[in-house]
Amino acid sequence: MGSAVERTDEHVREYLIYRGFTSTLKNLDSEIKADKEKGFRVDKIIDQLQQFVQNFDLFGLKEYWLYLDRRLFCRLEDVYRATVNKLRTSLYRYYVINTIQKGNLEKTQEFFQKQALELQVQAEWRDWFILPFIPIPEQNSAFSPYFSRQWADTFLVSLHNFLSVLFQCMPQPVLLSFDAEVQRTTSLTEENDQLRQLLFALQTENRDQRDGDEVVHHKLPVYVQNMDRLGDTELDLVSSTRTVSATTTPSRNFFSTFLPQAKRTPGKPPQVITVSSPSQVAVGRKDLPTNPPAKSKDVVQSKEVKPVSSQASTSDPVSSQSQQSTNQSTNQQAHPRHKRIQDHEKERKELFSKPPSQAPEKKGEGGEVEPVAESTSEPPESSNTKSSGGGVEGGGLSTEQPFIKLSQEEYGEHHSSIMHCRVDSSGRRVASLDVDGVIKVWSFNPIMQTKATIMSKSPLLSLEWATKPDRLLLLGSGVGTVRLYDTDAKKNLYEMNIDETHPRILSLACSPSGSSFVCSAAAVSRSGSLEAVPRLPLPVSGQLLLWDTKTVKQQVQFSLEPEPVAINCTAFNHNGNLLVTGAADGCIRLFDMQRYESAMSWRAHDGEVYSVEFSYDENTVFSIGEDGKFIQWNIHRCGVKQSEQALPQDATGPFVLSGYSGYKQVQVPRGRLFAFDSEGQHVLTCSSSGGLIYRLTNGEPALESVLSLGGHKAPVVTVDWCSAVDCGTCLTASMDGKIKLSTLLAQKS
């Protein structure tokens, strides 16, 4: 009860401050300080009684006990009166014994003189009047038990227990009952969480057992089927492969997922491996044949060509031979269907690992498929990326890699293209938004599990995690509203109406302090639709607003010079003092959040700015624009470039997904196009088949290819990088609704 009273006092004090009742607050504080009941804290009441005893304050002791009697004991039933009298008698004896033990005989005689009239009529005190005249009372058989430490402790414990039971049985006011309700609710919540985890574990076990008996075929969206170059049969086989892999590796154990993947990884095409001499290849491959490459290639083709795949003609000879021997030894004991699934999975990985620039092929003599060009048809960046990835998986160049890809998992709860995919500040939750307006809140550690699903009647265009508390999610719509959603309680806390004239909430950014957030509102496009593709040459009007999350009111409307324009992307620095924005007019604007004004602005890209972020040291700003450039800007010198790198269109957008039937889907970038690691030395970007990791350099070129994550069959449209200790998780989301989680291990240099 004492803790409940203390918390209630704090709430009342906070309420008085909120209402401005300062005089009442002063009176409350003064009365709390003089409170004789000590906030119903039994330990403090016992301490007060002991303080009177130790200070030989007989008057204070009697007054305090009389107060407790009038305030508490008199309300008890008559049956407890004998217990109260025994406790009072023991308290007085405790006082007398203390005076004798401290050698203060004057206080002993004073006690009997002042209490004589009251105590002489009580039978239990008649023998105690001789106590001051006994030379050594500790050795007297009648009084020796009271001088022991055991008796004193027993008395104090008995008094403590009596007061505790009394306070628990007292009728409580309604205001104090909330604490019991909070505790009961907390216990029920914990019990529900435990039961929910148990239920999820049982469901997972049952699902794994069913999947072991029967392979389930997942139906993909229509445009993904049209895009797939292997047809519906391959899609079914890929789905079956996902099911089998889910049953064999249900948990995110790094080593249990890393080893099987290493055995199944196919060899990389030779044209994407860049080496300066044959001796470099021989360093990582002890079984390299001495025959010329062309002859080895012909031998492998005659053994490995399959009717449904044209990639076998470009496979590496050594990798193909080792792959063949490994598959033969592994599949001798495997189920025939499982063997066929593995073969199709190998062909799918080989096919989709080919860059788009190598797609043109021709048929040579004898009907064999040959590539038009070798490594000359691929840009240097893609070549470096593929060679780095081959070094990690094949084992040839692993010593040069800053990261090792331990595992890659897939989240496939979305059924349409992803727009946003963000990890919260604690790294425990992920929020993903697709073009259908469906938001999934899910976790991936220790197991991948969907926590909440948010459906919206109005179109959603943006999302952002709140900083404090990190369970809150900001959702920007296409009808001029921003919702604050509690992912734990699974409900909307409140909804803010931003601006009816600018209904599209394109970007949200929460201040690191957690007290406010910035939202970018844009007008409806000239065509009248929420998403206009292709874009209009003149950018639409927009506003940049600062809202307070506590008062739920607009604080500031920033000035956008030279004209109000739609802001596509926003980002705060570490302490929230600076805000950088990228706009549809190609300008980057830097705002001082202490003065709420623009510090500087400059023309950054030819076309719209799609994504902006502060660097690790926050002395520069990185941006990606419609012109396909990745540029680093010095914020201390307005408009000065520190580095510039041209990126392919599949890294900057707009993203295009097409298929055999002529269907084409175009998506304008909405989410984050690049993300940094924990030290700001590497950057993750989008690509047509997965995420690409580059190392930031100070020279030319500005980006050095490091690792290709791969794993996607559709263009990746947004990325995020969650770092923790040595292992980090890269999230890559694509237009087919799939999100890949690639777990990386940082190599110590």
Summary of the structure (lengths in Angstrom):
residues: 749
radius of gyration: 37.5
end to end distance: 57.3
largest distance: 128.7
contacts: 2275
relative contact order: 0.07
helix: 41%
strand: 26%
